[in-house]
Amino acid sequence: MTGTAPLSGLRVLDLTELLPGPYATQQLAEMGAEVIKVERPAGDAARAMFPGLFAAVNRGKKSIALNLKDDTDRAAFLRLAKRADVVIEGYRPGVTARLGIDYETLSALNPGLVYCSVSGYGQTGPARDWPGHDLNYAAMAGAVAISGAPDGPPEYTTGVPIGDLSAAMYAIITILAALHGRDATGRGQYLDVAITDALASWVAPRYGVWDAGRQAGREITKADILRRAAYGIFATADGKYITIGAIETHFFRRLIRATGMTGFDDPALDDFAARTDRTDDIRAALTPLIAARPYAHWAEIFEAEDVPFAPVNGLEDLARDPQLKARGMVRSAGAAHVMAFPVPMAGMSDPAGHVPAVGEHQAEILDQAEKLE
């Protein structure tokens, strides 16, 4: 697609490290924003700890290195903030005030500034000063308690840091909403994004099931929330895995027809609750059937019978998966592969953008800021 990038002309100062903030700002950069990554002189810690992660979430940005404890460097940052649309920071609560770069300070210089803080537990509450990472936030938000096997102990098995990424999504959403509000009022605002809160919001559908049971006087367990008949991961004869999601009655009946399962013709099983009660029986019957044939056999049959299924792709499979290829999700960037922005939009930038070195754009950005003073 061609055209003007959706966020063309938007300037973002990115004071974040590691994952939630950098992922959010990389998505903004891909939508056309100018993102200036303001790094410590030593650089974002992810450069050394997780170089692949760093490259994935910092493509397309510019980098300057500032020691914000130094008066000269802090003054340079303040000059940049006067002309910025957005500042996003990921320090622990209270740090920006000690550095003299908090919202109150910057909004006095730039009333239209949208200022977003991303932290583990938010700027208020008894846990605000606790250190933490994705697992800790997910545990407090309720996600860990309902993860893993339906009858097993609490686990956190997604393999994807969903707490960090949920906070990144809410940072993007609220930044764009605040910018829209600024169009009407001329004023920016302060956004307090807590990773724990963001993931708690994503737990809402499960919480709704639990709360409905509470209101009806029933105890809803993890098993009640997670158990689904004819829904799961199954091994095939060639050592691969296939996922099946035949939750609705019509899909369940198509699955029986496609696999030749016997013993489940009872019309009473058209009821979802009745099928759920027989989850173990259905899985026990389905598992050996699926294991007797290779993945390609079941893929062909399930596609023909309109049964919900999909392969279990390893990371090594993503670049060659036909669906992901058709959608242009995995792009080449020299020897590397990168994930593209997931929604096609006019004017989008190249997802295989340049990964900046620490302070690579120092002179260009600071010179420009001085000329605008």
PEJOZI-V888849 format. One record per run of one state. SS is the DSSP state (2 for helix, 1 for strand, 0 for the rest). FROM is the first residue (numbers start at 0). TO is the last residue. Records with the same first field share a line. If there is no record, write none. Layout:
SS=FROM-TO  FROM-TO
This chain:
0=0-9  15-18  30-32  39-44  49-49  59-60  65-69  82-84  89-93  99-101  109-112  119-132  141-160  185-188  202-202  215-220  226-229  235-239  245-247  259-265  270-270  277-277  291-293  305-307  311-313  320-320  327-328  333-334  339-353  355-360  372-372
1=10-14  33-38  58-58  61-64  85-88  113-118  189-193  230-234  240-244  308-310  329-332  335-338  354-354
2=19-29  45-48  50-57  70-81  94-98  102-108  133-140  161-184  194-201  203-214  221-225  248-258  266-269  271-276  278-290  294-304  314-319  321-326  361-371
